[in-house]
């Protein structure tokens, strides 16, 4: 039986779990939440991988880029692409919200103001990138600080040279171990996805979603359009790559992102898909993807733009051209600073609302459906990471196009 099960493509097993979970949730309602612990266990396994995988893969990625100029070039390409696609994403979100007006005619008053976190200053954020205590960064799961420390360690290993060869091999062995553990954890994905979707479908039924179906539709359609058009054009024009093999190659990561709503939590799966299905070299994927999981949030940018204008429409606030420009600017920067964990986009939305002068109580309107919106935006977040990863690999001559165009290996 196990052999027959394992012979089924992983993405088909995961997709089957997703569909079956929706059916079970629709039938049993909130009672389906009794199996949520299975999904929680799967998410815990994924979270277990994040810190060691990010650190080890980044160190290996940096040490494999022996040429400092090459590492700087790849990093600059990644940041530029991240900013470019995010700006397009938030602009697309504004267009959808203005054209379809999801908040028009909605008379919803927040029962209570949502508690918000104080946003750090830009200078404070930049200074906080360098960890005062690397061990504390590991313990707290501060991904941005872990990335900075990993890059510093990798650069130092390269400068030390032959004397650090044994240390470099140790990190390479550690990364391989994490990849193997990731492979094992992914075998649990169909069961975890089934449990999570049963819980989501049971908790957020149509009776709850229908009053706010317009904003849900706007976010989902905008995300799909961004993936097909923006990413499709970049892949075709800049990378000379086909779109269909790309989506087939990352479908595992997309399904995990859709159900877990965590870009960072999906990172192990994203790296695996990039290397095994898209043919991206380990040196590129180990460097670009962890960076993208932290600073590239196209789906979050779309969500923040649509949600901000939705709240303005719901409260009857008229926005001008300057307000829309502010949303584009702040939405781009806010999405870059959004942690790749469930619900973080809702917190970052407070920054956008504050800058445009919209009532923070408006967050209470979208908070009830945030999980549903988070599923779409997280999927786009990791899709954007994977697309940029592929085009950068192609530009550096480190993309195996035979693997890219071949059917997924798992």
N, C-alpha and C positions, 0 to 999 in steps of 0.2 A: 504493500500500500504506500509506504513512504517513497519507494522508487517512483511509483506512478505520480505521486504528488510532486516530487522534486523535478520531474521531467516537464511539468507545466511551467511556462515562462513566468518568472517572478511577477512581472507587471500584470499578467493575467490573474495570478492568484490575489494580488493586492486589489485589483479592480473588482474582482469577484467579492472580496471581503467588503469593499466599499458599498457595492450595490446591495448585498445581502444585509449589511448593517442598516442602510436606509429603510429597507423593507421591514426589518424587525422593529426599528424605531417607530415607523409609521403605524405598525400594528399594535405594539404594546405601550406606546406613549412613554411617559416618564418612568414607567416600570422597567423599561429597557436599560435604565441607568444602573441596574444591579450588576451588569457585566462591564461597567466602566473601568473597574480596577484592572481588568486585563489590558485595556488600552493605556491606563496609567503606568502599568508595569513596563509596557513597550516604550513609552515616552521616557521613563526613568532609565532604561537601558541606553536609549539614544543620548540622553543628557550625560550619562556616565562617560560617553565617548568624546563629548565636545572638547573639554579642556585638553586632555592629553593628545587628541588627534590634531587639534588646531596647532598646538605648540610643536609637536614632533613633525607634522607635515610641513609647517612653515620653515622650521630649521632646515629640514632636508631640502625644501625648495630653494632656500637661499644658498645653501652650501653647494647645490648643483649648478647654481649660476655663478661660476667662478669669476666671471668678468663683471666687476662692479658697474661698468657702463651699461651692460646688458640688463642687470637687475634694475638700475635706475630707469632705463628705457621702458621696460615692461611695466614697472610701477606707474610711470607717467602715463603710459597708454591706458592702463586700467582706470586711473583716476579720471582722465579726460573722458573716456567712454562712459563711466559711471555718471559724471555730471551731465553729459550730453543727453543720455537716455532718460535720466531723472527729470531734467527740465522739460523734455517732450512729454513725459508721463503726466506731470502736474498740469501742463498746458492742456493736454487732452482731457484731463479730469474737469478743468474749468469749462471747456467747450461743452462737454456732456451735461454738466450741471446747469449751464446757462440755457442751452437749447431745450432740454427736457424738463427743467424746473421740477425736480423731485420733491421739493419742499413747498411748492405752491399749493395753497388751500389747506394745508395741514395745520390744525389747531391743537397743538400738543403743548402742554405746560409741564415742566419738570416738577416732579414731586419734591425733589430736594437737589441741592447743588452737589455735584460730584466732587469729592476731595481730589485735589490735584497736587502734583509734586512741583516744587520750585525748579525752574529750569536754570541750569548752570550757564554762566557767561561763556562767550566764545573763547576768551583768553583762558578761563578756568578749565574749559574742556581740553584745550590744546596742552596746557600744562599737566593735566591729569593723565595724558596719554602715557607718559613715562612713569612706571610704577616706583613708588618709594620703597616698597617691599614686594619683590616678585612673588614670594611665597603667599603673601596676602592676596595678591591678584589671582593666583591659582585657586586659593581657598574660596574667594568670593565670586569666582567665575567672571572676572572682568576681562572680557574677550579683547577689547581694544588694547589694554595694557599687556595682555599675554602676547598679542600680535607684535607689539613694539619690542617686547623683551626677546621674543623668538627671532625677530629680524636682527637685533643687536647680537645675539648669540651666534647666529648663522654667519654674519659678517665677520665676527671675531674669529670663528673657526677658519674661515677662508684666509684671513690675514696671518694666522699662526702658521698655516701651511702643513708640512709633513708631520710635524710633532702632534698635530691634532687629528691625524688620520683615524686613530683608534676611536676617538670621541665621535667623529663623523660617522664611522661605521656603527657605533652604538645607537646613534640617533636614527640611522637608516633601519637598523634592526627593530628598534622600537616602533617606528612608523609602520613597518611591515606587520608587526604584531597587532597594531591597532586596526590595520586594514583587514586582517584575518578575523578579528573580533567583530568588526563591522559586518563582514559577510555573514557571520553567524547570527548576529542580531537581526539582520534583514530577513532571515527565515521566519522570524516572529511577526514580521510586518503585516501579513494578511490577517492574522488574529487581532493584532492591535488596532488596525484600521477598522475592522469589523466592529469591535467594541466601541471605539470612539464615535464612529458614524451612527451606531445605534443610539448612543447617548445624545448626540447632537440632534438627530432626527426626532427622537422622543421628546427632547426638551424644547426645541424650537419648531413647533408644528406650524402648519399654514395659518392657523387661527391667529398666531402671534405675528407672523411675517407679513400677512396680506396688507395691513395698514401702511407698512413701510416698504412695500414691494418695489416702489419706483426707485428708491435710492439703492436697494439691493441690485436691481436690474441695471442701473446706471454704472455701478462699480464693476459688476461682472462683465457687462458688454464692453466697457472701456478697457478693462484688463485684457480681455480676449483680443480686441482690436489692436491694442498696443503690442501684444505678443505676435500677432500675425503680420501686422503691417510694419511697425517699427523694427522689431527684431528680424522679420523676414527680409526687409530691405537692407539692413546692415549686413546680414549673413550673405545675401546675394551680391550686393554691390561692393562691399569692402572685403568680405571673406571669400566670395566666389563659391559659396556653399549652398546646398539645397536645404529647404526648410523641413521637409517631411522626415528625412533621416535624423535631423536634430531633435524633433519632438519625440520620435520613436526612441531615441537614445536616452532621453531624460524623463521618460514617463514615470519610472519608479520614484525618482526624486519629487516629481510634481505631486504624485498621489500622497506621499508621506508629508510633504509640505501642506497640502490641502487639509489633511486630517490633523496634523500636529500643530499647525499654525505657528511654527517656529523655524525661521531661516537658519539659525545657528544649530538647532536640533536636527535639521535635515542635512547639514553639512557633510556628515560621513557618507550619506547616500549620494549626494551631489558629486562628491569627489570620485566615488566609485563609478558612477555613470559617466563622468567626464573621461576617465581613464580607460574603462573597459568598453564603453559603447560609442563614445565620440572620438576616441583615438588621440586625446590630448596627452602630451607627455606629463610625467609626474612632476618635473621641475616647474612647468607652467601652472598646472592645476593646483599643486601644493602651495603655490604662492598667491595666485590670483583669486581662487575661490574663497579661502578664509578671509581675505581682504574684502571681497564682495559681500560676504555674509554679514559683515560689520558696517559697511558704508554704502552699499548699493541697495536701495529700497524703492524701486520703481512703483511697485504695487501700493506701497504705503503713501507715496507721493500722489498717486491717483486718488486714493481714499481720502487723504487730507483735503485735497482741493474740492472734491465732491461733497464731503461732509461739511466743510466750512460754508460753502454756498448753500447747501441744504438747510443748515441751521439759520443762515441769514434769511432765506426765503420763509422758513417756518415762523420766524419771529418778525417778519415784515420789515427787515432792514434792507435798505437800498445800497448796493455796492457800486462804486465808480471804477473807472479805468485804473486809477492808482491803487485801489484795493485789490484788483485782480493781479496787478503787477507784484504787489506785496505778497499775495498768496503764492505766486510762482516762485519768487525769491525765497521766502521763508519756508515754503513747502519743500523746495529742493534741499535747503540746508537742514531743515528739521528731519527729513527722511534719512539724510546721511547720518544724523546723530541718533537714529532710532535703534535701540537694541533689537537683535534678532530673536526675540522671545515673544510668546503669546501675549496679546493685549498691549504691547508697548506703543503701537500706533495711536491708541486712544489717549495715552498720556501725552504724546508728542502733539496731538491735535490741539491741546491747550495752548501751546506756543503760537500756533497759527491763529487761533481765535483771539488771543490777547493782542497780537500785532495788528489785526484788522479791526479790533474794537468790538467783537461780537460777544454776546453773553456766554459765559462759561457754563451756565445752566443748560445750554443747548447740548452739552455732552450727554446729559441724561437721556436725551431723545434717542441717540444712536447707540448708547451703551447696551441696550437690551438686545440689539442685533449685531453687536460688534464681533462676536464669535463668527457669525456667518460671513461678515465682510472680511474678517481677518483671514479666512480660508482662501479667499480669492487673492487678496493682496500678497499673502505669503507665497502662494504659487507663482505669481508674477515675479516676486523678488528673486527666487532661486532660478527662475527661467532666464531672467536678465543676467544673473551671475554666470550661468552656463553659456549663454550666447557670447558674452564678452570674452569669456575664457576661451571659447572656440576660435573667435576671430583673431585674438592675440596670438594664440598658438599657431594659427595659419600664417600670420604675418611674420612669425619668428621661425617658420619652417619646422615646427614641432607638433604638427597635426598629421596623424596617419589617416589619410583620406580613404584608404581601403577599409579601415575599421569604421570610420565615420559613416560611410555609405552602406556598410554591411548591416544585416539585421542585428538587433541587440543580442548580446551574448547571454543575458539572463533576464 
